[in-house]
Amino acid sequence: MQSVKTQSRLSMSSLSSLAKCGCGAGFHSVNVSAASSGQVSGCKQRGVFNDTLKTFGNLPAGSGSLNGSIVEDLPTSFLGGSVSYPNSGCSIAGYEMLDNHEGPGSVEEEEIKVKLKFFFLNPMEKYRLTRKIPWKLCLQILKAIIVTAQLFVYADYRHSHTSYYTNQAITMDHLFIKDWDQAREIQGADTGKLALYRQSDLYKFVDFAISGWASVEKNSFGPFFRNSSLGFCVEHYRAGNITRDLLFSLDTQLVERCIYLQKEQWTKLNTSQDWLRGENFTVPWQALERLYLNFSLTSTSLLSFGPDPGPDCFKFMTQITFDNTDHDGQISISLDVKSARIQCSSHTDRIPRSTYSQLIMFHNTLVIILCSSSLILCLRSLLRAELLKYEAELFLERIYGLTLTSSEKLDFLNLWYIAICVNDGLIIAGSTIKLLLELKTTGEDYWDMCSLMLGSGNFLVWFGLLRYLGFFKTYNVLILTMKGAVP
């Protein structure tokens, strides 16, 4: 009988508090993060959680994961020293807690409030409260150092790889471009446009390029080898004729015609004009748009581009373009080389790996393990946040008839963790590609893709560390200024 009276008085006390504050069934939403961070005070706070027993003071604001949010594991000072559990025999403010008590002031509500309070603490506050090491924070700092070191090693290999491609392109300029000037190799040099102005000059230019292609295996210093025929292609209007009286007929639809030259044919020809006449191939000069010389070369580099000390094989798809699209009396010339690494068909004696090469392989593996661990921890934190949001939403709906707004639901979504998950995914993918390239287990040239993934991932790693600077008073002003500057 006494318990029934106690429960009745507790309910009347809660109802009277709600009546004085004007709170009750008329509320349809509640700011959970504000309530948990102590920003809701007075009658409004009692309307949300009905804290008539005053078990909590102001709740610290911040962000964090749900790690260690079990109520029983938290210190008494964090709980306010007034939370009682079923069958404990304790009382609060002179009232005995009933096992079947629900609603305002119940054990369920107190536990949810503790979980919310702990959830919105930052890692530093959680550490001061629980003295548990913030593993995600330590892992992010370690990951930033290891990933940056990996990017430095990759950049060194990539620089050697790119320099090799650039030097090979310059070599082909000298081999296949007539009267090539070394001043054109200097970026920004004022050397003018490389162009032709007479048909006879173009034939001489083509003769020089074909002669260089035919003798490249014997005349060049590098180990170049022909692995295709030489193509001569003309792109022109379907019909185009202009008379002295400026009468013309024109069909602007573009067509392309090609002929191909084998090495054996060149030994029987004197000039490119003889070759064109023998193929009954004419160049419509008045309707000419572009003219191409296409061929492919292979080469081998004894310099290793990675931890694997073996040689590398490459394919250079070369195209010399004569551009007449401006129709201004001059045809500009350019040589373009598309480089790709290919699998070497022959096998040499296996060269043992050095200690440095083995360390690079271990480094790549360590990066993948660290990023995988970070990804798992962040996904777990995001999942726990969603479960807490669902739990709080069900409680508010069941007890108070309140629902969370969209902005309140977003308070449970930590965008920093999403950014960490993205950079972890990029770094894992980039590290995997880096391993394949360095071990030469793929014939594809994924250098650019690997550079993009590792560079973007490393940027996001360091960007994510800005979050932790906001936990210190010295740097918090800087972070707030950066947030205010974002449009």
C-alpha positions in Angstrom: 0.0 0.0 0.0 2.8 2.3 0.8 4.5 1.6 -2.5 1.4 2.4 -4.4 1.1 5.8 -2.6 4.8 6.5 -3.3 4.3 5.8 -7.0 1.2 7.9 -7.1 2.9 10.9 -5.4 5.8 10.6 -7.9 3.5 10.6 -10.8 1.6 13.6 -9.4 4.8 15.4 -8.9 5.9 14.8 -12.5 2.5 15.9 -13.8 2.5 19.0 -11.7 5.9 19.9 -13.0 4.8 19.4 -16.6 1.6 21.4 -16.0 3.6 24.3 -14.5 6.0 24.3 -17.6 3.2 24.0 -20.1 4.7 20.8 -21.4 3.0 17.6 -22.3 1.2 16.0 -25.2 1.3 19.2 -27.2 5.0 18.7 -28.0 5.8 17.0 -31.3 9.6 17.2 -31.5 12.6 17.4 -29.2 16.2 18.4 -29.6 18.0 15.4 -28.2 21.5 16.7 -28.7 20.6 20.0 -27.0 19.0 18.2 -24.1 21.9 15.9 -23.7 24.4 18.7 -23.9 22.8 20.8 -21.2 21.5 23.5 -23.6 17.9 22.8 -22.6 17.2 24.2 -19.2 14.3 25.0 -16.9 10.8 23.9 -17.8 11.9 22.9 -21.3 14.4 20.4 -20.1 11.9 18.9 -17.7 9.5 18.6 -20.6 11.9 16.6 -22.6 13.3 14.2 -20.0 11.1 15.2 -17.0 14.2 15.5 -14.8 12.2 16.2 -11.7 14.6 14.2 -9.6 17.5 16.5 -10.7 19.8 13.6 -11.2 21.8 15.4 -13.9 23.4 18.8 -14.1 24.5 20.4 -17.4 25.6 17.8 -19.9 28.9 18.4 -21.8 28.6 19.1 -25.5 30.8 17.6 -28.2 30.9 14.5 -30.4 32.2 11.0 -30.0 31.5 7.4 -30.4 29.4 5.2 -28.2 32.3 3.2 -26.9 32.0 2.4 -23.2 28.5 3.8 -22.9 27.2 1.0 -20.7 25.7 2.8 -17.7 27.1 0.4 -15.1 30.7 1.1 -16.3 30.5 4.8 -15.8 31.7 6.5 -12.6 29.2 7.7 -10.0 30.1 11.3 -10.5 29.1 11.1 -14.2 25.7 9.5 -13.3 25.0 12.2 -10.7 25.1 9.8 -7.8 21.3 9.4 -7.8 20.5 6.7 -10.3 19.0 3.6 -8.7 18.5 0.2 -10.3 15.8 -2.4 -9.7 16.0 -4.5 -6.6 18.7 -2.3 -5.2 16.7 -1.2 -2.2 17.9 2.5 -2.7 15.6 5.5 -2.7 15.8 8.9 -4.5 14.6 12.0 -2.7 12.7 9.8 -0.2 10.8 7.8 -2.8 11.3 4.1 -3.2 12.0 3.0 -6.8 9.5 0.4 -8.1 10.6 -2.5 -10.3 7.7 -1.9 -12.7 8.0 1.9 -12.9 8.0 3.5 -16.4 7.9 7.0 -17.7 9.5 10.1 -16.3 12.2 9.4 -13.8 12.4 5.7 -14.6 15.6 3.7 -14.8 15.1 3.3 -18.5 15.0 7.1 -19.0 18.0 7.6 -16.8 20.0 5.1 -18.8 19.1 6.7 -22.1 20.1 10.1 -20.7 23.5 8.7 -19.6 24.0 7.1 -23.0 23.2 10.4 -24.8 25.4 12.4 -22.5 28.3 10.0 -23.1 27.7 9.9 -26.8 28.1 13.6 -27.2 31.4 13.8 -25.3 34.6 14.2 -27.4 37.4 11.7 -27.0 39.4 13.8 -24.6 36.4 14.2 -22.3 35.7 10.4 -22.5 39.3 9.7 -21.6 39.2 12.0 -18.5 35.9 10.3 -17.5 36.7 6.7 -18.1 40.5 6.7 -18.3 40.2 4.4 -21.3 42.6 5.0 -24.2 40.9 6.6 -27.3 42.0 4.0 -29.7 40.5 5.6 -32.8 42.3 8.9 -32.1 45.6 7.0 -31.6 45.0 5.0 -34.8 44.3 8.1 -36.9 47.5 9.8 -35.8 49.5 6.6 -36.5 47.8 6.1 -39.8 48.6 9.7 -40.9 52.3 9.1 -40.3 52.4 5.7 -41.9 50.3 6.8 -45.0 52.4 9.9 -45.5 55.6 7.8 -45.5 54.0 5.5 -48.0 53.1 8.4 -50.3 56.6 9.7 -50.1 58.1 6.3 -51.2 55.5 6.0 -54.0 56.2 9.6 -55.2 59.9 8.7 -55.6 59.1 5.7 -57.7 56.5 7.6 -59.7 59.0 10.4 -60.4 61.4 7.9 -61.8 58.7 6.3 -63.9 57.5 9.6 -65.3 61.0 10.8 -66.0 61.6 7.7 -68.1 58.5 8.3 -70.1 59.4 12.0 -70.7 63.0 11.1 -71.7 61.7 8.5 -74.2 59.3 11.1 -75.7 62.2 13.5 -76.2 64.3 10.7 -77.8 61.5 10.1 -80.3 61.3 13.8 -81.2 65.0 13.6 -82.2 64.5 10.3 -84.1 61.4 11.1 -86.1 61.0 14.9 -86.3 63.1 16.5 -89.0 65.3 19.4 -87.9 64.3 19.1 -84.3 65.5 22.0 -82.1 66.6 21.2 -78.6 65.3 24.6 -77.5 61.8 23.2 -77.8 62.5 20.9 -74.9 62.5 23.9 -72.6 59.1 24.7 -71.2 58.1 28.2 -71.9 60.8 28.8 -74.5 59.7 31.1 -77.3 60.6 29.0 -80.3 57.6 29.5 -82.4 55.3 27.0 -83.9 56.7 23.9 -85.6 55.0 24.0 -88.9 55.3 23.3 -92.7 54.4 25.6 -95.5 55.1 23.6 -98.7 53.9 20.2 -100.0 57.5 19.3 -100.9 58.6 20.0 -97.3 55.9 17.7 -96.0 57.0 14.8 -98.2 60.6 15.4 -97.0 59.3 15.3 -93.4 57.5 12.1 -94.0 60.6 10.6 -95.6 62.6 11.4 -92.6 60.1 9.9 -90.2 59.8 6.7 -92.2 63.5 6.4 -92.5 63.9 6.8 -88.7 61.2 4.2 -88.1 62.9 1.7 -90.5 66.3 2.1 -88.9 65.3 2.6 -85.3 66.5 -0.9 -84.2 70.0 -0.4 -85.5 70.5 3.4 -85.3 69.2 4.3 -81.8 71.0 3.9 -78.5 68.0 2.6 -76.7 66.7 -0.9 -77.2 63.7 0.0 -79.5 61.9 -2.6 -81.5 59.2 -2.3 -84.1 56.1 -4.3 -83.3 53.7 -2.8 -85.9 53.6 -1.5 -89.4 53.7 2.2 -90.2 50.3 3.7 -91.0 49.8 6.8 -93.2 46.2 8.2 -92.6 44.5 11.2 -94.2 41.4 12.8 -92.7 39.7 15.1 -95.2 36.3 16.4 -96.4 34.4 14.0 -98.6 34.5 16.5 -101.4 36.3 19.8 -101.8 37.5 21.7 -104.9 38.3 25.4 -105.4 38.9 27.0 -108.8 40.8 30.1 -109.8 37.5 31.9 -110.0 36.8 31.0 -106.4 34.1 28.6 -107.4 34.0 25.6 -105.1 32.2 22.5 -104.3 32.3 21.2 -100.7 31.0 18.3 -98.7 31.9 18.9 -95.0 31.5 15.2 -94.0 34.9 14.0 -92.8 36.3 10.7 -94.1 39.6 8.9 -93.2 41.7 6.8 -95.5 44.8 4.8 -94.5 47.6 2.8 -96.0 50.2 0.7 -94.2 53.9 0.2 -94.9 55.9 -2.9 -93.9 59.6 -2.9 -93.3 60.2 -5.0 -96.4 58.4 -2.6 -98.6 60.5 0.4 -97.6 63.7 -1.3 -98.9 62.2 -1.3 -102.4 61.1 2.4 -102.3 63.1 5.6 -102.6 60.6 8.2 -101.3 57.2 8.4 -99.7 55.8 9.8 -103.0 56.8 6.6 -104.7 55.0 4.6 -102.0 51.8 6.7 -102.4 51.8 6.4 -106.2 52.4 2.6 -105.9 49.3 2.4 -103.6 47.3 4.7 -105.9 46.9 7.0 -102.9 46.4 10.8 -103.4 46.3 13.5 -100.8 43.4 16.0 -101.4 45.3 19.1 -100.3 42.5 21.6 -100.6 40.1 19.4 -98.5 42.8 18.1 -96.1 42.1 18.4 -92.3 44.7 16.2 -90.7 47.4 13.7 -91.7 48.8 11.0 -89.4 51.8 8.8 -89.1 51.1 5.9 -86.7 53.5 3.2 -85.4 54.3 1.3 -82.2 57.6 0.5 -80.6 58.6 -1.7 -77.6 61.5 -1.1 -75.3 63.1 -2.5 -72.2 64.5 -0.6 -69.2 67.1 -2.3 -67.0 66.4 0.4 -64.4 63.8 -0.9 -61.9 60.8 1.2 -61.1 59.9 -0.3 -57.8 61.0 -2.8 -55.2 61.2 -5.6 -57.8 64.8 -5.5 -59.1 63.9 -7.0 -62.4 63.7 -5.1 -65.8 60.6 -3.5 -67.1 59.1 -3.7 -70.6 57.2 -0.8 -72.2 55.1 -0.2 -75.3 55.2 3.3 -77.0 52.3 4.0 -79.3 53.6 6.9 -81.4 51.6 9.3 -83.6 52.9 12.2 -85.6 50.1 14.6 -86.4 50.0 17.2 -89.3 47.2 19.6 -88.4 45.6 21.6 -91.1 42.2 22.4 -89.4 42.9 26.1 -89.4 43.4 26.1 -93.2 45.7 29.1 -93.0 48.5 28.0 -95.2 50.6 26.3 -92.5 50.4 22.7 -91.2 51.5 22.4 -87.5 53.4 19.3 -86.4 53.2 17.4 -83.1 54.4 14.1 -81.8 52.4 12.3 -79.2 53.5 9.2 -77.3 51.2 7.0 -75.2 53.3 4.8 -72.9 52.2 1.6 -71.2 54.1 -1.0 -69.2 53.7 -4.5 -70.5 54.6 -8.0 -69.3 58.1 -9.1 -70.5 57.8 -12.3 -72.5 61.2 -13.6 -71.5 62.4 -14.6 -68.1 65.8 -13.8 -66.5 67.5 -15.3 -63.5 65.6 -14.2 -60.4 67.4 -11.3 -58.7 67.0 -11.6 -54.9 65.1 -8.8 -53.2 67.0 -6.4 -51.0 66.1 -5.6 -47.4 64.8 -2.3 -48.5 62.4 -3.9 -51.0 61.1 -6.3 -48.3 60.5 -3.3 -46.0 58.5 -1.6 -48.7 56.3 -4.6 -49.1 55.8 -4.8 -45.4 55.0 -1.1 -45.3 52.3 -1.5 -47.9 50.8 -4.4 -46.0 50.9 -2.5 -42.7 49.0 0.4 -44.4 46.3 -1.9 -45.6 45.9 -3.4 -42.1 45.8 0.0 -40.3 43.2 1.4 -42.8 41.1 -1.7 -42.5 41.1 -1.5 -38.7 40.2 2.2 -38.9 37.4 1.5 -41.3 36.0 -1.2 -39.1 36.1 1.0 -36.0 34.4 3.9 -37.7 31.7 1.8 -39.3 31.1 0.3 -35.8 30.7 3.8 -34.3 28.3 4.8 -37.1 26.3 1.7 -36.5 26.2 2.3 -32.7 25.1 5.9 -33.3 22.2 4.7 -35.4 21.2 2.2 -32.8 21.3 4.9 -30.1 19.2 7.2 -32.2 16.7 4.4 -32.8 16.5 3.7 -29.1 16.0 7.3 -28.1 13.4 7.8 -30.9 11.4 4.8 -29.7 11.5 5.9 -26.1 10.4 9.5 -26.8 7.6 8.2 -29.0 6.4 5.6 -26.5 6.7 7.7 -23.3 6.2 11.3 -24.5 4.6 10.9 -27.9 7.5 13.0 -29.4 9.4 12.5 -32.7 12.8 13.6 -33.8 13.1 16.2 -36.6 15.5 15.6 -39.5 18.1 18.0 -38.1 18.0 16.2 -34.8 18.5 12.9 -36.4 21.5 14.3 -38.3 23.1 15.1 -34.9 23.7 11.4 -34.5 25.5 11.2 -37.9 29.2 12.0 -37.5 30.5 13.3 -40.9 34.1 13.1 -39.7 33.7 9.3 -39.5 32.2 9.2 -43.0 35.3 11.2 -44.2 37.6 8.7 -42.5 35.7 5.8 -44.1 36.1 7.4 -47.5 39.9 8.0 -47.1 40.3 4.5 -45.7 38.7 3.0 -48.8 40.8 5.1 -51.1 44.0 4.2 -49.4 43.2 0.5 -49.2 42.4 0.5 -53.0 45.5 2.6 -53.8 47.8 0.5 -51.7 46.5 -2.7 -53.3 47.2 -1.2 -56.8 50.6 -0.1 -55.6 51.4 -3.6 -54.5 50.3 -5.0 -57.9 52.5 -2.4 -59.8 55.5 -3.0 -57.7 55.3 -6.8 -57.8 54.6 -6.5 -61.6 51.7 -8.9 -61.4 49.5 -6.8 -63.7 50.1 -5.8 -67.3 47.9 -2.7 -67.0 49.4 0.7 -66.3 47.5 1.9 -63.2 50.1 4.5 -62.1 47.7 7.5 -62.6 44.8 5.8 -60.8 47.1 4.8 -57.9 48.4 8.4 -57.7 44.8 9.8 -57.5 43.7 7.3 -54.8 46.7 7.7 -52.6 46.9 11.4 -52.9 43.2 12.0 -52.2 43.2 9.5 -49.3 46.3 11.2 -47.8 44.6 14.6 -48.1 41.5 13.4 -46.3 43.6 11.7 -43.6 45.2 15.0 -42.6 42.0 16.9 -43.1 40.3 14.6 -40.7 42.9 15.4 -38.0 41.6 18.9 -37.9 38.6 17.6 -36.0 40.9 16.7 -33.0 42.4 20.2 -32.9 39.0 21.5 -32.0 39.3 19.6 -28.7 42.0 22.0 -27.5 41.2 25.5 -26.5 44.2 26.9 -28.2 43.2 25.7 -31.7 39.4 25.7 -31.2 39.2 29.4 -32.4 41.1 28.4 -35.6 38.6 25.6 -36.3 35.6 27.8 -35.6 37.0 30.4 -38.0 37.5 27.8 -40.7 33.9 26.6 -40.2 32.6 30.1 -40.5 34.5 30.7 -43.7 32.9 27.7 -45.4 30.1 28.9 -47.6 
